[in-house]
Amino acid sequence: MLTQSALNQPEAALQTLETAKAETKGQYDPELYIQILAELRANYFKKGEY
């Protein structure tokens, strides 16, 4: 499965990840929440926003 990041759609990837972060309850699925945060961090880093 290709991600939006892999398809060179960084803004779409960030928007999707921000939505996922807002809608995911970290206390109920901490592993998923951590994965979302890691992807956000990686995408913002690629964009140069440290």
Summary of the structure (lengths in Angstrom):
residues: 50
radius of gyration: 11.0
end to end distance: 27.2
largest distance: 31.6
contacts: 110
relative contact order: 0.18
helix: 64%
strand: 0%
